[in-house]
Amino acid sequence: MQSWVEEIDRRARETLGQGRVADYIPALAEQDANRFGIAICTNDGARYTAGDAQEPFSIQSLSKVFLLTLALRAHGDALWQRVGLNPSGMPFNSLTQLEAERGKPRNPFINAGAIVVADHLVSAFATPSKHIQDIARTLSGNASILIDRHVLASEWQHRSRNAAMAYLMKAFGNIDNEVDAVLDAYFSCCSLRMSCLDLAVAMNYLAADGHALATGKSFITPDLARRINSIMFTCGMYDAAGDFAYRVGLPAKSGVGGGIVAIVPGRLSVCAWSPALDAAGNSVAAQHALELLTDKLGVRIANTAPAGVEGGSR
Ligand SMILES: NC(=O)CC[C@H](N)C(=O)O
């Protein structure tokens, strides 16, 4: 596996130069487009890294996985009265469906959906952003994970579109708390800085039936892990979820910081990162790396091997 990640690192770097670093949040435009890292964490705790795998980056929408996990853990299926479960077919920050659909976002992995989830957490926790930071630290086993105040300030300053969504949803009665408090929680989560290795370890619970590697305890039920993987599969890559399912075929979530986390249920979690994005907002090199990885592993979600079986059946 270590030689695989090193080869993937080499081959994924051949795509550097394609795509563009996100600049609609100015602090993200400062990222170096030539970075690439990959980290794999298997369910038995083995870790394999290559390239800039230990370099913290802005997790952005990858935080939507933590947000959703916490909200479902706290409130269960009641969440689905306020957020849908289907792909939007629209860019992650689109407003067009929200008015027609009376303030109910299509799914929890587009911005509007994650803002509703953040509203749940503002109701549930006195300091929601600290809570998410603590969860990220606990699940990754890295106590030095921080919210990047520079990125947070930049997101806040350029919040018009997210604020418009939040106010529209509030007008429809789908946001309970003050919009500013909800946006602060949402942006704080997006502004967490974590490395590929942190993320692969932290999200391994989705590969391991809800069992958290770093704590040795169950974090969520196997059933909930399965459901979150399903939502990642259909909605995790924004309006390019179908393209990604075709190319890679794994549950995954991407962020505009250039990170993508993917899950091989029963087997491993992986995070690849490179800041330059394609038109849908997904990292070019990270997608390529995951495509190379599933080719190597011989798994697509449709034929995932049982845990412990190398290779899988083709
Ligand atoms: N897709 C993303 O990663 C978007 C997150 C970003 N913080 C935003 O609100 O637009």
The ligand as an SDF file (V2000), in Angstrom:
LIG
                    3D

 10  9  0  0  0  0  0  0  0  0999 V2000
  -17.9160   23.8130   -1.2150 N   0  0  0  0  0  0  0  0  0  0  0  0
  -17.3090   24.3550   -0.2220 C   0  0  0  0  0  0  0  0  0  0  0  0
  -16.2830   23.8640    0.2410 O   0  0  0  0  0  0  0  0  0  0  0  0
  -17.8940   25.6500    0.1970 C   0  0  0  0  0  0  0  0  0  0  0  0
  -17.5550   26.0700    1.5930 C   0  0  0  0  0  0  0  0  0  0  0  0
  -17.3740   27.5620    1.7080 C   0  0  0  0  0  0  0  0  0  0  0  0
  -17.0270   27.8580    3.0720 N   0  0  0  0  0  0  0  0  0  0  0  0
  -18.6290   28.3010    1.3200 C   0  0  0  0  0  0  0  0  0  0  0  0
  -19.4260   28.5580    2.1700 O   0  0  0  0  0  0  0  0  0  0  0  0
  -18.8460   28.6220    0.1880 O   0  0  0  0  0  0  0  0  0  0  0  0
  1  2  1  0
  2  3  2  0
  2  4  1  0
  4  5  1  0
  5  6  1  0
  6  7  1  0
  6  8  1  0
  8  9  2  0
  8 10  1  0
M  END
$$$$
